[in-house]
C-alpha cells in the first residue's frame, strides 16, 4: 500500500464521508474524524492508518499515536490542550462544553476523546462517526454524559492554512476462499471462545452480510467491560463490542482474529 502525490484542500469540518461502496466504508470513530477533516472516505482513512502502521491489518479502535500520525500525513497539527478544572476530575462532555464556551470561537477545531470515542467540536457544531452529519452541540444523539479523557486542538501545518490530502493506493482484495479458510481455522483452533458467524441475505443477488458472534460468557464480558470505564479490559472490549457485521470474508477473518486475541488476553475474567 502506498501514499501518492497530495492534493490541496481547505481546512474545515465536513460530514463523515462513507463513500458509495463497501470498500469506501470503515465504521469506527478514528477513521471518521480523519474523514471529517479531510473529506476522504472512512475506508481511505483506515488505509492511510495502515500505510503508516504496517503491522495493523484492520482498523477498529485507534490510539492517539495512530490518529496523530494520520493527521500529520494530512498536514494537520494535533496539539494537546488542558481540559480539567483545578481540583476536579474528568468533566463530562456536557461539562466541558459549558467550560469552553468562550474558547470555542469560530474557526477553532477541537478533537476530543469522551467515552472512548473520537469526536470533533467547532464552535457550537459537533460531528462524529456515530452522528455522521454536522449537528448542534445540543443534538440528542450526542452522549453528553460521557467522560472526557483527552482534548486536542487541530490546526493546519502549512502557512497557507490548507491541508494536504494524499491519494492512497488501494490494495487488491485477497482471495475470498483463502480468507474464509483462515477464518474457519481460527474458529476450530479456539473452541472455548465459541466464535461463529451467521449469514444475513439483505437483498436479491447480493452477497450476504456475515455477523460474527462469540460464546454467551465472552459476550457478557465484552458488554460489561465496554460500558465500565474502570474495567481492565475496557478499551479492548470497546473495539470488539460492535463492528461485527462484515461485508466480505477478509473482514470476517480480521474480526475473528481480534476476538481470539481478546479471548486469549481477557477470557479468564468471564
C-alpha positions, 0 to 999 in steps of 0.5 A, a space after each residue: 500500500 502506498 501514499 501518492 502525490 497530495 492534493 490541496 484542500 481547505 481546512 474545515 469540518 465536513 460530514 463523515 464521508 462513507 463513500 458509495 461502496 463497501 470498500 469506501 466504508 470503515 465504521 469506527 470513530 478514528 477513521 471518521 474524524 480523519 474523514 471529517 477533516 479531510 473529506 476522504 472516505 472512512 475506508 481511505 482513512 483506515 488505509 492511510 492508518 495502515 500505510 503508516 502502521 504496517 503491522 495493523 491489518 484492520 482498523 477498529 479502535 485507534 490510539 492517539 499515536 495512530 490518529 496523530 500520525 494520520 493527521 500529520 500525513 494530512 498536514 494537520 497539527 494535533 496539539 494537546 490542550 488542558 481540559 480539567 478544572 483545578 481540583 476536579 476530575 474528568 468533566 463530562 462532555 456536557 461539562 466541558 462544553 459549558 467550560 469552553 464556551 468562550 474558547 470555542 470561537 469560530 474557526 477553532 477545531 477541537 478533537 476530543 476523546 469522551 467515552 472512548 470515542 473520537 469526536 470533533 467540536 467547532 464552535 457550537 457544531 459537533 460531528 462524529 462517526 456515530 452522528 455522521 452529519 454536522 449537528 448542534 452541540 445540543 443534538 440528542 444523539 450526542 452522549 453528553 454524559 460521557 467522560 472526557 479523557 483527552 482534548 486536542 486542538 487541530 490546526 493546519 501545518 502549512 502557512 497557507 492554512 490548507 491541508 494536504 490530502 494524499 491519494 492512497 493506493 488501494 490494495 487488491 482484495 485477497 482471495 475470498 476462499 483463502 480468507 474464509 479458510 483462515 477464518 474457519 481455522 481460527 474458529 476450530 483452533 479456539 473452541 472455548 471462545 465459541 466464535 461463529 458467524 451467521 449469514 444475513 441475505 439483505 437483498 436479491 443477488 447480493 452477497 450476504 452480510 456475515 455477523 460474527 458472534 462469540 460464546 454467551 460468557 465472552 459476550 457478557 464480558 465484552 458488554 460489561 467491560 465496554 460500558 465500565 470505564 474502570 474495567 481492565 479490559 475496557 478499551 479492548 472490549 470497546 473495539 470488539 463490542 460492535 463492528 461485527 457485521 462484515 461485508 466480505 470474508 477478509 473482514 470476517 477473518 480480521 474480526 475473528 482474529 481480534 476476538 481470539 486475541 481478546 479471548 486469549 488476553 481477557 477470557 479468564 475474567 468471564 
